[in-house]
Amino acid sequence: MSKLKKFISDMKKELDRIRWCKGNELIKNAVVTVVFIIFFALFFVAIEYIISLVNKIDFSNIVERINDLF
């Protein structure tokens, strides 16, 4: 039981040490987080789109032309 009391006491001390964000700082951090999420979502969508376009290219004609050159 004493270990539990010590744990709770230590936990309260650690929680008092934490520097919690103020209102404006919290809003600023939330906006930055949302902007990064949107940026990376668009980035991955663009990469996926480019990969799908590359997959649609018919490389057989290109390979035949290269083989004809050699």
Biopython code that builds the backbone (N, CA, C, O; Angstrom):
import numpy as np
from Bio.PDB.StructureBuilder import StructureBuilder

atoms = [
    (1, "MET", "N", (0.815, -1.192, 0.000)),
    (1, "MET", "CA", (0.000, 0.000, 0.000)),
    (1, "MET", "C", (0.865, 1.265, 0.000)),
    (1, "MET", "O", (0.510, 2.276, -0.605)),
    (2, "SER", "N", (2.002, 1.184, 0.688)),
    (2, "SER", "CA", (2.887, 2.353, 0.753)),
    (2, "SER", "C", (3.497, 2.638, -0.618)),
    (2, "SER", "O", (3.758, 3.794, -0.949)),
    (3, "LYS", "N", (3.729, 1.587, -1.424)),
    (3, "LYS", "CA", (4.267, 1.785, -2.777)),
    (3, "LYS", "C", (3.268, 2.544, -3.640)),
    (3, "LYS", "O", (3.650, 3.401, -4.436)),
    (4, "LEU", "N", (2.000, 2.228, -3.480)),
    (4, "LEU", "CA", (0.948, 2.908, -4.240)),
    (4, "LEU", "C", (0.868, 4.380, -3.851)),
    (4, "LEU", "O", (0.736, 5.243, -4.718)),
    (5, "LYS", "N", (0.947, 4.672, -2.553)),
    (5, "LYS", "CA", (0.913, 6.057, -2.090)),
    (5, "LYS", "C", (2.112, 6.832, -2.615)),
    (5, "LYS", "O", (1.977, 7.986, -3.021)),
    (6, "LYS", "N", (3.292, 6.200, -2.609)),
    (6, "LYS", "CA", (4.493, 6.848, -3.115)),
    (6, "LYS", "C", (4.357, 7.088, -4.623)),
    (6, "LYS", "O", (4.743, 8.145, -5.122)),
    (7, "PHE", "N", (3.820, 6.125, -5.330)),
    (7, "PHE", "CA", (3.630, 6.270, -6.769)),
    (7, "PHE", "C", (2.711, 7.455, -7.076)),
    (7, "PHE", "O", (3.013, 8.273, -7.945)),
    (8, "ILE", "N", (1.599, 7.542, -6.364)),
    (8, "ILE", "CA", (0.644, 8.626, -6.586)),
    (8, "ILE", "C", (1.270, 9.966, -6.220)),
    (8, "ILE", "O", (1.070, 10.960, -6.918)),
    (9, "SER", "N", (2.017, 9.993, -5.140)),
    (9, "SER", "CA", (2.697, 11.225, -4.733)),
    (9, "SER", "C", (3.717, 11.663, -5.789)),
    (9, "SER", "O", (3.776, 12.838, -6.152)),
    (10, "ASP", "N", (4.506, 10.727, -6.270)),
    (10, "ASP", "CA", (5.493, 11.040, -7.311)),
    (10, "ASP", "C", (4.810, 11.485, -8.602)),
    (10, "ASP", "O", (5.297, 12.377, -9.297)),
    (11, "MET", "N", (3.696, 10.862, -8.912)),
    (11, "MET", "CA", (2.967, 11.220, -10.122)),
    (11, "MET", "C", (2.443, 12.656, -10.026)),
    (11, "MET", "O", (2.515, 13.404, -11.001)),
    (12, "LYS", "N", (1.925, 13.042, -8.880)),
    (12, "LYS", "CA", (1.444, 14.412, -8.675)),
    (12, "LYS", "C", (2.587, 15.417, -8.818)),
    (12, "LYS", "O", (2.408, 16.482, -9.408)),
    (13, "LYS", "N", (3.763, 15.081, -8.278)),
    (13, "LYS", "CA", (4.927, 15.962, -8.407)),
    (13, "LYS", "C", (5.318, 16.136, -9.873)),
    (13, "LYS", "O", (5.611, 17.248, -10.313)),
    (14, "GLU", "N", (5.321, 15.047, -10.622)),
    (14, "GLU", "CA", (5.674, 15.120, -12.042)),
    (14, "GLU", "C", (4.645, 15.940, -12.824)),
    (14, "GLU", "O", (5.014, 16.712, -13.709)),
    (15, "LEU", "N", (3.364, 15.779, -12.505)),
    (15, "LEU", "CA", (2.326, 16.554, -13.189)),
    (15, "LEU", "C", (2.455, 18.038, -12.896)),
    (15, "LEU", "O", (2.137, 18.867, -13.749)),
    (16, "ASP", "N", (2.918, 18.386, -11.699)),
    (16, "ASP", "CA", (3.141, 19.795, -11.365)),
    (16, "ASP", "C", (4.303, 20.380, -12.153)),
    (16, "ASP", "O", (4.330, 21.587, -12.395)),
    (17, "ARG", "N", (5.259, 19.561, -12.557)),
    (17, "ARG", "CA", (6.418, 20.028, -13.331)),
    (17, "ARG", "C", (6.085, 20.315, -14.793)),
    (17, "ARG", "O", (6.783, 21.088, -15.450)),
    (18, "ILE", "N", (5.044, 19.709, -15.290)),
    (18, "ILE", "CA", (4.702, 19.855, -16.702)),
    (18, "ILE", "C", (4.288, 21.289, -16.995)),
    (18, "ILE", "O", (3.524, 21.893, -16.241)),
    (19, "ARG", "N", (4.801, 21.826, -18.101)),
    (19, "ARG", "CA", (4.416, 23.167, -18.532)),
    (19, "ARG", "C", (3.322, 22.998, -19.583)),
    (19, "ARG", "O", (3.598, 22.627, -20.724)),
    (20, "TRP", "N", (2.102, 23.267, -19.198)),
    (20, "TRP", "CA", (0.972, 23.109, -20.093)),
    (20, "TRP", "C", (0.872, 24.327, -21.011)),
    (20, "TRP", "O", (1.208, 25.440, -20.606)),
    (21, "CYS", "N", (0.415, 24.118, -22.235)),
    (21, "CYS", "CA", (0.281, 25.204, -23.205)),
    (21, "CYS", "C", (-0.832, 26.168, -22.782)),
    (21, "CYS", "O", (-1.841, 25.772, -22.199)),
    (22, "LYS", "N", (-0.611, 27.429, -23.095)),
    (22, "LYS", "CA", (-1.660, 28.424, -22.891)),
    (22, "LYS", "C", (-2.592, 28.389, -24.100)),
    (22, "LYS", "O", (-2.310, 27.692, -25.075)),
    (23, "GLY", "N", (-3.682, 29.120, -24.049)),
    (23, "GLY", "CA", (-4.704, 29.078, -25.091)),
    (23, "GLY", "C", (-4.180, 29.427, -26.476)),
    (23, "GLY", "O", (-4.412, 28.682, -27.428)),
    (24, "ASN", "N", (-3.469, 30.561, -26.603)),
    (24, "ASN", "CA", (-2.967, 30.982, -27.913)),
    (24, "ASN", "C", (-1.929, 30.019, -28.463)),
    (24, "ASN", "O", (-1.912, 29.724, -29.658)),
    (25, "GLU", "N", (-1.068, 29.535, -27.587)),
    (25, "GLU", "CA", (-0.034, 28.600, -28.012)),
    (25, "GLU", "C", (-0.660, 27.278, -28.459)),
    (25, "GLU", "O", (-0.204, 26.660, -29.421)),
    (26, "LEU", "N", (-1.693, 26.858, -27.763)),
    (26, "LEU", "CA", (-2.380, 25.622, -28.119)),
    (26, "LEU", "C", (-3.037, 25.737, -29.492)),
    (26, "LEU", "O", (-2.959, 24.810, -30.297)),
    (27, "ILE", "N", (-3.677, 26.861, -29.760)),
    (27, "ILE", "CA", (-4.317, 27.083, -31.056)),
    (27, "ILE", "C", (-3.268, 27.118, -32.162)),
    (27, "ILE", "O", (-3.460, 26.526, -33.225)),
    (28, "LYS", "N", (-2.150, 27.820, -31.910)),
    (28, "LYS", "CA", (-1.078, 27.894, -32.898)),
    (28, "LYS", "C", (-0.528, 26.505, -33.217)),
    (28, "LYS", "O", (-0.331, 26.170, -34.385)),
    (29, "ASN", "N", (-0.282, 25.705, -32.196)),
    (29, "ASN", "CA", (0.237, 24.350, -32.403)),
    (29, "ASN", "C", (-0.775, 23.473, -33.136)),
    (29, "ASN", "O", (-0.388, 22.657, -33.972)),
    (30, "ALA", "N", (-2.051, 23.629, -32.838)),
    (30, "ALA", "CA", (-3.081, 22.849, -33.514)),
    (30, "ALA", "C", (-3.154, 23.218, -34.993)),
    (30, "ALA", "O", (-3.299, 22.341, -35.844)),
    (31, "VAL", "N", (-3.053, 24.510, -35.304)),
    (31, "VAL", "CA", (-3.093, 24.949, -36.698)),
    (31, "VAL", "C", (-1.889, 24.405, -37.460)),
    (31, "VAL", "O", (-2.032, 23.925, -38.585)),
    (32, "VAL", "N", (-0.712, 24.475, -36.859)),
    (32, "VAL", "CA", (0.491, 23.947, -37.507)),
    (32, "VAL", "C", (0.346, 22.444, -37.755)),
    (32, "VAL", "O", (0.730, 21.952, -38.815)),
    (33, "THR", "N", (-0.194, 21.730, -36.802)),
    (33, "THR", "CA", (-0.388, 20.294, -36.958)),
    (33, "THR", "C", (-1.345, 19.983, -38.102)),
    (33, "THR", "O", (-1.072, 19.103, -38.918)),
    (34, "VAL", "N", (-2.456, 20.696, -38.168)),
    (34, "VAL", "CA", (-3.436, 20.468, -39.234)),
    (34, "VAL", "C", (-2.836, 20.806, -40.602)),
    (34, "VAL", "O", (-3.078, 20.095, -41.578)),
    (35, "VAL", "N", (-2.055, 21.891, -40.676)),
    (35, "VAL", "CA", (-1.420, 22.264, -41.946)),
    (35, "VAL", "C", (-0.458, 21.178, -42.397)),
    (35, "VAL", "O", (-0.447, 20.817, -43.574)),
    (36, "PHE", "N", (0.348, 20.651, -41.488)),
    (36, "PHE", "CA", (1.268, 19.577, -41.849)),
    (36, "PHE", "C", (0.519, 18.322, -42.295)),
    (36, "PHE", "O", (0.932, 17.664, -43.250)),
    (37, "ILE", "N", (-0.560, 17.989, -41.626)),
    (37, "ILE", "CA", (-1.343, 16.814, -42.016)),
    (37, "ILE", "C", (-1.897, 16.993, -43.422)),
    (37, "ILE", "O", (-1.833, 16.070, -44.234)),
    (38, "ILE", "N", (-2.439, 18.169, -43.720)),
    (38, "ILE", "CA", (-2.981, 18.434, -45.058)),
    (38, "ILE", "C", (-1.865, 18.389, -46.097)),
    (38, "ILE", "O", (-2.039, 17.802, -47.165)),
    (39, "PHE", "N", (-0.714, 19.004, -45.794)),
    (39, "PHE", "CA", (0.407, 19.000, -46.726)),
    (39, "PHE", "C", (0.841, 17.579, -47.061)),
    (39, "PHE", "O", (0.979, 17.234, -48.235)),
    (40, "PHE", "N", (1.056, 16.752, -46.043)),
    (40, "PHE", "CA", (1.512, 15.399, -46.298)),
    (40, "PHE", "C", (0.436, 14.546, -46.957)),
    (40, "PHE", "O", (0.763, 13.662, -47.749)),
    (41, "ALA", "N", (-0.818, 14.783, -46.659)),
    (41, "ALA", "CA", (-1.892, 14.061, -47.336)),
    (41, "ALA", "C", (-1.879, 14.390, -48.824)),
    (41, "ALA", "O", (-1.973, 13.490, -49.658)),
    (42, "LEU", "N", (-1.765, 15.673, -49.163)),
    (42, "LEU", "CA", (-1.701, 16.058, -50.578)),
    (42, "LEU", "C", (-0.435, 15.523, -51.238)),
    (42, "LEU", "O", (-0.468, 15.111, -52.398)),
    (43, "PHE", "N", (0.665, 15.526, -50.517)),
    (43, "PHE", "CA", (1.918, 14.990, -51.054)),
    (43, "PHE", "C", (1.767, 13.519, -51.409)),
    (43, "PHE", "O", (2.161, 13.106, -52.499)),
    (44, "PHE", "N", (1.206, 12.726, -50.512)),
    (44, "PHE", "CA", (1.064, 11.299, -50.773)),
    (44, "PHE", "C", (0.034, 11.022, -51.859)),
    (44, "PHE", "O", (0.187, 10.066, -52.620)),
    (45, "VAL", "N", (-1.003, 11.830, -51.945)),
    (45, "VAL", "CA", (-1.975, 11.682, -53.031)),
    (45, "VAL", "C", (-1.297, 11.972, -54.364)),
    (45, "VAL", "O", (-1.520, 11.258, -55.341)),
    (46, "ALA", "N", (-0.472, 13.013, -54.410)),
    (46, "ALA", "CA", (0.240, 13.351, -55.647)),
    (46, "ALA", "C", (1.205, 12.238, -56.046)),
    (46, "ALA", "O", (1.280, 11.878, -57.221)),
    (47, "ILE", "N", (1.934, 11.696, -55.092)),
    (47, "ILE", "CA", (2.860, 10.594, -55.382)),
    (47, "ILE", "C", (2.091, 9.382, -55.896)),
    (47, "ILE", "O", (2.517, 8.739, -56.856)),
    (48, "GLU", "N", (0.986, 9.073, -55.279)),
    (48, "GLU", "CA", (0.170, 7.932, -55.712)),
    (48, "GLU", "C", (-0.357, 8.151, -57.130)),
    (48, "GLU", "O", (-0.403, 7.216, -57.929)),
    (49, "TYR", "N", (-0.753, 9.381, -57.440)),
    (49, "TYR", "CA", (-1.245, 9.718, -58.771)),
    (49, "TYR", "C", (-0.127, 9.566, -59.804)),
    (49, "TYR", "O", (-0.351, 9.014, -60.881)),
    (50, "ILE", "N", (1.055, 10.045, -59.488)),
    (50, "ILE", "CA", (2.189, 9.923, -60.414)),
    (50, "ILE", "C", (2.538, 8.463, -60.642)),
    (50, "ILE", "O", (2.813, 8.063, -61.773)),
    (51, "ILE", "N", (2.530, 7.674, -59.598)),
    (51, "ILE", "CA", (2.826, 6.241, -59.740)),
    (51, "ILE", "C", (1.775, 5.566, -60.611)),
    (51, "ILE", "O", (2.112, 4.717, -61.436)),
    (52, "SER", "N", (0.511, 5.929, -60.442)),
    (52, "SER", "CA", (-0.531, 5.315, -61.264)),
    (52, "SER", "C", (-0.371, 5.717, -62.733)),
    (52, "SER", "O", (-0.650, 4.915, -63.624)),
    (53, "LEU", "N", (0.076, 6.951, -62.993)),
    (53, "LEU", "CA", (0.324, 7.370, -64.377)),
    (53, "LEU", "C", (1.493, 6.605, -64.988)),
    (53, "LEU", "O", (1.444, 6.217, -66.155)),
    (54, "VAL", "N", (2.534, 6.393, -64.208)),
    (54, "VAL", "CA", (3.691, 5.644, -64.702)),
    (54, "VAL", "C", (3.300, 4.195, -64.985)),
    (54, "VAL", "O", (3.789, 3.603, -65.947)),
    (55, "ASN", "N", (2.441, 3.629, -64.178)),
    (55, "ASN", "CA", (2.002, 2.253, -64.389)),
    (55, "ASN", "C", (1.173, 2.108, -65.662)),
    (55, "ASN", "O", (1.122, 1.022, -66.240)),
    (56, "LYS", "N", (0.523, 3.184, -66.107)),
    (56, "LYS", "CA", (-0.298, 3.125, -67.317)),
    (56, "LYS", "C", (0.529, 3.207, -68.597)),
    (56, "LYS", "O", (0.027, 2.905, -69.680)),
    (57, "ILE", "N", (1.798, 3.617, -68.479)),
    (57, "ILE", "CA", (2.638, 3.752, -69.670)),
    (57, "ILE", "C", (2.966, 2.366, -70.210)),
    (57, "ILE", "O", (3.333, 1.461, -69.461)),
    (58, "ASP", "N", (2.827, 2.220, -71.526)),
    (58, "ASP", "CA", (3.145, 0.956, -72.185)),
    (58, "ASP", "C", (4.619, 0.989, -72.585)),
    (58, "ASP", "O", (4.996, 1.651, -73.552)),
    (59, "PHE", "N", (5.427, 0.280, -71.844)),
    (59, "PHE", "CA", (6.863, 0.288, -72.086)),
    (59, "PHE", "C", (7.294, -0.726, -73.139)),
    (59, "PHE", "O", (8.468, -0.758, -73.507)),
    (60, "SER", "N", (6.380, -1.552, -73.631)),
    (60, "SER", "CA", (6.774, -2.588, -74.587)),
    (60, "SER", "C", (7.312, -1.973, -75.880)),
    (60, "SER", "O", (8.285, -2.476, -76.441)),
    (61, "ASN", "N", (6.691, -0.891, -76.359)),
    (61, "ASN", "CA", (7.189, -0.241, -77.575)),
    (61, "ASN", "C", (8.571, 0.354, -77.347)),
    (61, "ASN", "O", (9.430, 0.282, -78.226)),
    (62, "ILE", "N", (8.788, 0.928, -76.202)),
    (62, "ILE", "CA", (10.084, 1.523, -75.888)),
    (62, "ILE", "C", (11.150, 0.445, -75.814)),
    (62, "ILE", "O", (12.257, 0.631, -76.319)),
    (63, "VAL", "N", (10.830, -0.684, -75.188)),
    (63, "VAL", "CA", (11.788, -1.773, -75.067)),
    (63, "VAL", "C", (12.108, -2.346, -76.449)),
    (63, "VAL", "O", (13.264, -2.666, -76.725)),
    (64, "GLU", "N", (11.107, -2.481, -77.322)),
    (64, "GLU", "CA", (11.331, -2.993, -78.668)),
    (64, "GLU", "C", (12.243, -2.051, -79.455)),
    (64, "GLU", "O", (13.130, -2.519, -80.169)),
    (65, "ARG", "N", (12.049, -0.764, -79.344)),
    (65, "ARG", "CA", (12.892, 0.203, -80.040)),
    (65, "ARG", "C", (14.321, 0.151, -79.521)),
    (65, "ARG", "O", (15.260, 0.261, -80.310)),
    (66, "ILE", "N", (14.506, -0.012, -78.240)),
    (66, "ILE", "CA", (15.855, -0.118, -77.693)),
    (66, "ILE", "C", (16.528, -1.404, -78.168)),
    (66, "ILE", "O", (17.712, -1.407, -78.503)),
    (67, "ASN", "N", (15.764, -2.493, -78.192)),
    (67, "ASN", "CA", (16.316, -3.752, -78.674)),
    (67, "ASN", "C", (16.683, -3.668, -80.153)),
    (67, "ASN", "O", (17.675, -4.264, -80.574)),
    (68, "ASP", "N", (15.900, -2.938, -80.948)),
    (68, "ASP", "CA", (16.197, -2.780, -82.367)),
    (68, "ASP", "C", (17.494, -1.979, -82.578)),
    (68, "ASP", "O", (18.209, -2.194, -83.556)),
    (69, "LEU", "N", (17.782, -1.070, -81.664)),
    (69, "LEU", "CA", (19.005, -0.282, -81.794)),
    (69, "LEU", "C", (20.265, -1.135, -81.566)),
    (69, "LEU", "O", (21.319, -0.848, -82.132)),
    (70, "PHE", "N", (20.154, -2.148, -80.764)),
    (70, "PHE", "CA", (21.317, -2.987, -80.469)),
    (70, "PHE", "C", (21.158, -4.270, -81.204)),
    (70, "PHE", "O", (22.018, -5.145, -81.112)),
]
sb = StructureBuilder()
sb.init_structure("model")
sb.init_model(0)
sb.init_chain("A")
sb.init_seg("    ")
for serial, (resi, resn, name, xyz) in enumerate(atoms, 1):
    if name == "N":
        sb.init_residue(resn, " ", resi, " ")
    sb.init_atom(name, np.array(xyz, "f"), 0.0, 1.0, " ", f" {name:<3s}", serial, name[0])
structure = sb.get_structure()
